[in-house]
Amino acid sequence: MEIPMFWLVISGIFFAVGIVMNVILSIAVFQLLKSVKEIQPQMISSMKSVEEMSKQIEALSAKVEDTVDTVGGKAKIAVKAVDSLGLGNNKQVGLISTAFSTAMSIFKLYQEIESFRKPKAVDKKPAKKE
């Protein structure tokens, strides 16, 4: 059995296109490798600068954390001081208010007792009729 001629032509075209595509792909890979080799020193220097920045950021964050801890500690101390003053003042205010209300109650009781002892003044003026 003989292979038809159109089949051989089509196969030859596909083989030729395959060979051309492999050559083009090889050239593209070599160009890509060349570009990567040119870019590599720039990438290395960029990576070094990024590493330096990250170290500076870490140092800065450590300073900020220390500052926050210091401020937080001082704030806690201030809150405790104010709280202790507040508790002491609350107790003193409670004692003073109890003593003041007791004194006012005694004064009101005294006024009521005095009002019962004094005779009431009778108003002798006649009421006006309209």
Secondary structure as GFF3:
##gff-version 3
##sequence-region A 1 130
A	DSSP	alpha_helix	5	117	.	.	.	ID=ss1
###
